[in-house]
Amino acid sequence: MVDPPALDRWDAAAAASIAVLLVVAYVLIPDPTVQYGTWLVIFCVWMAWFVSFGARWLYGP
């Protein structure tokens, strides 16, 4: 069975961008509309990361 790929700078960038988005939405601009939009963007970032990680896992670097 193939092992999952090692985490790289793109994985760290996705995690850091999500952390920054959450700080903006809940600390800097605590508005429900901003929080809702933030979660939509986080979902998009997560889906892009998921597809990228899965492609690296299946097809290599």
C-alpha positions as CSV (number, residue, x, y, z in Angstrom):
1,M,0.0,0.0,0.0
2,V,1.2,3.5,-0.8
3,D,2.1,5.8,2.1
4,P,0.6,9.3,2.1
5,P,2.9,12.1,0.9
6,A,4.9,14.2,3.3
7,L,3.4,17.5,4.2
8,D,5.0,20.4,2.3
9,R,4.9,24.2,2.1
10,W,1.5,24.2,0.3
11,D,0.0,22.2,3.2
12,A,1.4,24.7,5.7
13,A,0.2,27.6,3.6
14,A,-3.4,26.2,3.6
15,A,-3.3,25.8,7.4
16,A,-1.9,29.2,7.9
17,S,-4.4,30.9,5.6
18,I,-7.2,29.2,7.5
19,A,-5.8,30.4,10.8
20,V,-5.5,34.0,9.5
21,L,-9.1,33.9,8.2
22,L,-10.4,32.7,11.5
23,V,-8.5,35.5,13.4
24,V,-9.9,38.1,11.0
25,A,-13.5,36.8,11.3
26,Y,-13.6,36.3,15.1
27,V,-11.1,38.8,16.5
28,L,-10.7,41.7,14.1
29,I,-14.2,41.9,12.4
30,P,-16.6,39.8,14.6
31,D,-19.6,40.3,12.3
32,P,-21.9,37.3,11.5
33,T,-21.8,38.1,7.7
34,V,-18.0,38.1,7.7
35,Q,-17.9,34.9,9.7
36,Y,-20.3,33.2,7.3
37,G,-18.2,34.3,4.3
38,T,-15.1,33.2,6.1
39,W,-16.4,29.7,6.5
40,L,-17.3,29.6,2.8
41,V,-13.7,30.6,1.9
42,I,-12.3,28.1,4.4
43,F,-14.4,25.3,2.8
44,C,-13.0,26.3,-0.6
45,V,-9.4,26.2,0.7
46,W,-10.1,22.9,2.3
47,M,-11.5,21.4,-0.9
48,A,-8.5,22.7,-2.9
49,W,-6.1,21.2,-0.3
50,F,-8.1,17.9,-0.3
51,V,-7.9,17.5,-4.1
52,S,-4.3,18.5,-4.2
53,F,-3.3,16.1,-1.4
54,G,-5.3,13.3,-2.9
55,A,-3.7,13.8,-6.3
56,R,-0.2,13.8,-4.8
57,W,-1.1,10.6,-2.9
58,L,-2.4,8.8,-6.0
59,Y,-0.1,10.1,-8.7
60,G,3.1,11.2,-6.8
61,P,4.7,14.6,-6.7
